[in-house]
Amino acid sequence: MKKLISLILVVLLLCMALPAMAEEDITGDWYLKTMKMGDQEYDAAAIGFAITMTLNADGTSSMSMPDSEEALVGTWALDGDKITVTINDEPVSGIVTDGAITLSQDGQDMIFTREAVEGITLAETKAAESAEEFYGDWTCLYVETESTLIDISVIGMGVPSVTISETGLEFFDEEDGALTLILKVNKLDAPVFAEGKLSVKAAADAANPDFTIDAELLEDGMLKMTLVASDSPMNLYFVPAEPAATGEG
């Protein structure tokens, strides 16, 4: 009798363990959390990569970004903990671990999790009442090119701060980076206030006479500066600079 009871207990324990041993259902939405490039690791949302990967039960897959008009479609297949996701006929291999899918290609890792990623959100622009609202020192937080918004703090990008006054714009950064040098090379006229924004054009004898800058305020007090050189616009987003420390104790 004792042996029979022991056998029944073993069977019951095995049945209870079966759900935990079952293969994880990985269908549904996965969100790009982290990107690794060599020794560098980046928060995906902070560098403008808010990608959703969807794995459907029928073996089809898709990848999309919030501002994209249509998703990239393909297929996926799982073999144990190894996964292959094929998008636009290009297969990418990866591994499924507890709560994450890591896809690897050309020395880069894309780590997806079930947790939805919140990208950088910006307030709406507003019309300023006077040019004086723009005057002062501003510190750059984000840069935007081709609809990709990047937090400059996570990539160490040398983006300048700016001082705006009635007489002009002065750009500077600690390393005198490439963008700062470009801005300094292009001679600028004095800013002109009209229709709620500040506009600056390149001087007639500037290296690039087509270079322009438009500055607008956002509802939350940030500054949006649009740099236009030929057909390549770039947006920089600033916050008011912190007052310099006086050193008084």
Kinemage of the C-alpha trace (Angstrom):
@kinemage 1
@onewidth
@group {chain A} dominant
@subgroup {mainchain}
@vectorlist {calphas} color= white
{ca met a 1} P 0.000 0.000 0.000
{ca lys a 2} L 2.812 2.419 0.892
{ca lys a 3} L 4.461 1.788 -2.488
{ca leu a 4} L 1.169 2.458 -4.265
{ca ile a 5} L 0.656 5.715 -2.375
{ca ser a 6} L 4.230 6.767 -3.187
{ca leu a 7} L 3.681 5.980 -6.875
{ca ile a 8} L 0.463 8.041 -6.929
{ca leu a 9} L 2.244 10.969 -5.288
{ca val a 10} L 5.032 10.828 -7.902
{ca val a 11} L 2.476 10.810 -10.728
{ca leu a 12} L 0.624 13.759 -9.175
{ca leu a 13} L 3.863 15.713 -8.806
{ca leu a 14} L 4.795 15.048 -12.436
{ca cys a 15} L 1.376 16.218 -13.622
{ca met a 16} L 1.730 19.402 -11.601
{ca ala a 17} L 5.139 20.048 -13.174
{ca leu a 18} L 3.982 19.572 -16.750
{ca pro a 19} L 2.655 23.140 -17.274
{ca ala a 20} L 5.959 24.584 -16.080
{ca met a 21} L 7.848 22.272 -18.419
{ca ala a 22} L 5.702 23.171 -21.406
{ca glu a 23} L 7.305 25.296 -24.122
{ca glu a 24} L 6.744 29.029 -23.638
{ca asp a 25} L 4.273 30.634 -26.018
{ca ile a 26} L 6.249 33.415 -27.679
{ca thr a 27} L 3.561 34.563 -30.089
{ca gly a 28} L 2.378 38.150 -29.827
{ca asp a 29} L 4.144 41.498 -29.549
{ca trp a 30} L 7.765 42.016 -28.498
{ca tyr a 31} L 9.359 45.431 -27.992
{ca leu a 32} L 12.963 46.382 -28.702
{ca lys a 33} L 14.478 47.224 -25.317
{ca thr a 34} L 18.247 47.267 -25.797
{ca met a 35} L 20.749 47.435 -28.638
{ca lys a 36} L 24.312 46.190 -28.232
{ca met a 37} L 27.032 47.213 -30.676
{ca gly a 38} L 30.359 45.729 -29.695
{ca asp a 39} L 31.119 46.846 -26.153
{ca gln a 40} L 28.462 49.571 -26.253
{ca glu a 41} L 24.933 49.061 -24.961
{ca tyr a 42} L 22.112 51.513 -25.684
{ca asp a 43} L 18.552 52.005 -24.562
{ca ala a 44} L 16.689 51.524 -27.849
{ca ala a 45} L 14.067 54.225 -27.254
{ca ala a 46} L 16.741 56.780 -26.347
{ca ile a 47} L 18.414 56.379 -29.734
{ca gly a 48} L 15.187 56.505 -31.680
{ca phe a 49} L 14.516 52.803 -32.268
{ca ala a 50} L 11.004 52.096 -30.953
{ca ile a 51} L 10.497 48.804 -32.830
{ca thr a 52} L 7.660 46.348 -32.257
{ca met a 53} L 8.166 42.763 -33.445
{ca thr a 54} L 5.015 40.654 -33.808
{ca leu a 55} L 5.187 36.856 -33.997
{ca asn a 56} L 1.918 35.358 -35.224
{ca ala a 57} L 0.702 31.832 -34.495
{ca asp a 58} L 0.661 30.998 -38.225
{ca gly a 59} L 4.438 31.550 -38.514
{ca thr a 60} L 4.278 35.025 -40.022
{ca ser a 61} L 6.040 37.980 -38.437
{ca ser a 62} L 6.294 41.736 -38.754
{ca met a 63} L 8.349 44.653 -37.492
{ca ser a 64} L 7.087 48.208 -37.246
{ca met a 65} L 7.900 51.625 -35.813
{ca pro a 66} L 5.321 54.120 -34.503
{ca asp a 67} L 5.738 56.590 -37.371
{ca ser a 68} L 6.135 54.040 -40.173
{ca glu a 69} L 3.331 53.840 -42.718
{ca glu a 70} L 3.529 50.064 -43.018
{ca ala a 71} L 5.216 47.177 -41.236
{ca leu a 72} L 7.995 44.996 -42.618
{ca val a 73} L 6.605 41.478 -42.927
{ca gly a 74} L 8.160 38.017 -42.965
{ca thr a 75} L 8.186 34.707 -41.110
{ca trp a 76} L 9.598 33.142 -37.959
{ca ala a 77} L 10.540 29.651 -36.822
{ca leu a 78} L 11.531 28.192 -33.452
{ca asp a 79} L 13.828 25.205 -32.823
{ca gly a 80} L 14.213 24.635 -29.101
{ca asp a 81} L 15.494 27.967 -27.790
{ca lys a 82} L 16.833 29.012 -31.218
{ca ile a 83} L 14.710 31.387 -33.275
{ca thr a 84} L 15.008 32.631 -36.838
{ca val a 85} L 13.095 35.709 -37.909
{ca thr a 86} L 13.025 36.437 -41.631
{ca ile a 87} L 12.106 39.972 -42.709
{ca asn a 88} L 12.118 40.952 -46.388
{ca asp a 89} L 13.766 37.615 -47.234
{ca glu a 90} L 16.665 38.303 -44.831
{ca pro a 91} L 16.918 35.742 -41.993
{ca val a 92} L 18.216 36.826 -38.586
{ca ser a 93} L 19.079 34.235 -35.967
{ca gly a 94} L 18.594 34.572 -32.250
{ca ile a 95} L 17.887 32.921 -28.950
{ca val a 96} L 14.844 32.827 -26.687
{ca thr a 97} L 15.541 33.185 -22.982
{ca asp a 98} L 13.309 33.812 -19.994
{ca gly a 99} L 11.263 36.863 -20.972
{ca ala a 100} L 13.494 38.006 -23.838
{ca ile a 101} L 14.367 37.366 -27.470
{ca thr a 102} L 17.841 38.351 -28.655
{ca leu a 103} L 18.419 38.659 -32.399
{ca ser a 104} L 22.033 38.931 -33.581
{ca gln a 105} L 23.460 40.099 -36.876
{ca asp a 106} L 26.807 41.566 -37.964
{ca gly a 107} L 28.042 41.898 -34.392
{ca gln a 108} L 24.922 43.710 -33.216
{ca asp a 109} L 22.346 42.392 -30.759
{ca met a 110} L 18.716 43.492 -30.591
{ca ile a 111} L 17.055 42.482 -27.324
{ca phe a 112} L 13.251 42.369 -27.277
{ca thr a 113} L 11.058 42.036 -24.185
{ca arg a 114} L 7.331 41.916 -23.515
{ca glu a 115} L 7.441 45.325 -21.850
{ca ala a 116} L 6.131 48.109 -24.067
{ca val a 117} L 8.756 50.811 -24.577
{ca glu a 118} L 7.843 54.456 -24.249
{ca gly a 119} L 9.744 56.627 -26.688
{ca ile a 120} L 10.633 60.284 -26.276
{ca thr a 121} L 7.575 62.502 -26.477
{ca leu a 122} L 7.659 66.228 -27.142
{ca ala a 123} L 5.154 68.988 -26.510
{ca glu a 124} L 3.455 70.941 -29.303
{ca thr a 125} L 4.966 74.160 -30.613
{ca lys a 126} L 3.437 77.488 -29.665
{ca ala a 127} L 3.705 81.034 -30.976
{ca ala a 128} L 5.949 83.229 -28.833
{ca glu a 129} L 4.714 86.700 -27.958
{ca ser a 130} L 8.105 88.389 -28.260
{ca ala a 131} L 11.704 87.752 -29.293
{ca glu a 132} L 12.801 88.141 -25.663
{ca glu a 133} L 11.280 84.747 -24.868
{ca phe a 134} L 14.096 83.166 -26.869
{ca tyr a 135} L 16.955 85.132 -25.312
{ca gly a 136} L 19.301 83.336 -22.913
{ca asp a 137} L 21.373 80.174 -22.652
{ca trp a 138} L 20.000 76.848 -23.850
{ca thr a 139} L 21.274 73.295 -23.420
{ca cys a 140} L 20.602 70.683 -26.115
{ca leu a 141} L 18.886 67.426 -25.094
{ca tyr a 142} L 17.755 65.803 -28.338
{ca val a 143} L 18.668 65.754 -31.996
{ca glu a 144} L 16.244 64.677 -34.723
{ca thr a 145} L 17.128 63.630 -38.256
{ca glu a 146} L 14.853 61.851 -40.732
{ca ser a 147} L 12.145 61.465 -38.039
{ca thr a 148} L 14.577 59.688 -35.682
{ca leu a 149} L 14.726 61.410 -32.284
{ca ile a 150} L 17.868 60.705 -30.262
{ca asp a 151} L 18.760 61.496 -26.659
{ca ile a 152} L 22.290 62.861 -27.047
{ca ser a 153} L 23.296 61.864 -23.506
{ca val a 154} L 23.269 58.145 -24.334
{ca ile a 155} L 25.485 58.401 -27.398
{ca gly a 156} L 27.950 61.047 -26.254
{ca met a 157} L 27.248 63.150 -29.308
{ca gly a 158} L 28.934 66.556 -29.341
{ca val a 159} L 25.896 68.798 -29.846
{ca pro a 160} L 26.293 72.444 -28.945
{ca ser a 161} L 24.575 74.656 -26.463
{ca val a 162} L 23.463 78.041 -27.706
{ca thr a 163} L 23.171 81.586 -26.422
{ca ile a 164} L 20.489 83.642 -28.145
{ca ser a 165} L 20.471 87.418 -27.954
{ca glu a 166} L 19.226 90.376 -29.949
{ca thr a 167} L 22.483 90.504 -31.889
{ca gly a 168} L 22.820 86.856 -32.833
{ca leu a 169} L 23.312 83.191 -31.932
{ca glu a 170} L 26.476 81.828 -30.334
{ca phe a 171} L 27.084 78.077 -30.386
{ca phe a 172} L 29.595 76.265 -28.213
{ca asp a 173} L 30.407 72.887 -26.676
{ca glu a 174} L 33.249 71.510 -24.594
{ca glu a 175} L 34.847 69.568 -27.446
{ca asp a 176} L 34.175 72.057 -30.238
{ca gly a 177} L 32.485 69.246 -32.173
{ca ala a 178} L 31.756 69.027 -35.879
{ca leu a 179} L 28.278 70.540 -35.673
{ca thr a 180} L 29.549 73.483 -33.653
{ca leu a 181} L 32.263 74.132 -36.223
{ca ile a 182} L 29.715 74.035 -39.053
{ca leu a 183} L 27.523 76.510 -37.235
{ca lys a 184} L 30.460 78.801 -36.593
{ca val a 185} L 31.666 78.650 -40.210
{ca asn a 186} L 28.267 79.699 -41.547
{ca lys a 187} L 28.037 83.408 -40.865
{ca leu a 188} L 24.592 84.334 -39.634
{ca asp a 189} L 22.598 87.530 -39.813
{ca ala a 190} L 20.889 88.885 -36.712
{ca pro a 191} L 17.733 86.960 -35.733
{ca val a 192} L 14.384 88.237 -36.951
{ca phe a 193} L 11.192 87.727 -34.933
{ca ala a 194} L 7.981 87.196 -36.920
{ca glu a 195} L 4.789 85.140 -36.559
{ca gly a 196} L 5.766 83.801 -33.163
{ca lys a 197} L 9.167 82.391 -34.075
{ca leu a 198} L 12.757 83.510 -34.495
{ca ser a 199} L 14.425 83.117 -37.901
{ca val a 200} L 18.068 83.468 -38.822
{ca lys a 201} L 19.532 83.438 -42.319
{ca ala a 202} L 23.091 83.020 -43.467
{ca ala a 203} L 24.892 86.227 -44.323
{ca ala a 204} L 25.383 87.044 -47.989
{ca asp a 205} L 29.086 86.178 -47.795
{ca ala a 206} L 28.596 82.958 -45.807
{ca ala a 207} L 30.088 79.656 -46.945
{ca asn a 208} L 26.564 78.289 -47.456
{ca pro a 209} L 24.148 81.130 -48.278
{ca asp a 210} L 21.182 78.697 -48.238
{ca phe a 211} L 21.738 77.887 -44.543
{ca thr a 212} L 18.830 78.939 -42.293
{ca ile a 213} L 17.750 78.457 -38.683
{ca asp a 214} L 14.185 78.658 -37.379
{ca ala a 215} L 13.581 78.656 -33.617
{ca glu a 216} L 10.222 77.895 -32.019
{ca leu a 217} L 9.061 77.425 -28.447
{ca leu a 218} L 7.246 74.328 -27.185
{ca glu a 219} L 4.331 74.375 -24.792
{ca asp a 220} L 6.489 72.972 -21.969
{ca gly a 221} L 9.175 75.663 -22.289
{ca met a 222} L 11.621 73.776 -24.502
{ca leu a 223} L 13.174 75.313 -27.604
{ca lys a 224} L 13.036 73.662 -31.030
{ca met a 225} L 15.677 74.791 -33.494
{ca thr a 226} L 15.442 73.660 -37.118
{ca leu a 227} L 18.676 73.819 -39.110
{ca val a 228} L 18.228 73.698 -42.875
{ca ala a 229} L 21.144 73.275 -45.254
{ca ser a 230} L 19.962 72.453 -48.799
{ca asp a 231} L 17.568 69.477 -48.465
{ca ser a 232} L 18.815 68.107 -45.130
{ca pro a 233} L 16.881 69.585 -42.194
{ca met a 234} L 17.881 68.770 -38.628
{ca asn a 235} L 15.987 69.573 -35.441
{ca leu a 236} L 17.681 70.307 -32.135
{ca tyr a 237} L 15.682 70.474 -28.901
{ca phe a 238} L 16.920 72.564 -25.967
{ca val a 239} L 16.005 73.313 -22.367
{ca pro a 240} L 16.998 76.478 -20.488
{ca ala a 241} L 20.554 76.104 -19.221
{ca glu a 242} L 21.113 75.629 -15.505
{ca pro a 243} L 22.484 78.764 -13.813
{ca ala a 244} L 26.230 78.614 -13.302
{ca ala a 245} L 27.360 77.759 -9.777
{ca thr a 246} L 28.625 80.797 -7.873
{ca gly a 247} L 30.947 78.820 -5.603
{ca glu a 248} L 29.543 80.459 -2.487
{ca gly a 249} L 29.057 78.122 0.444
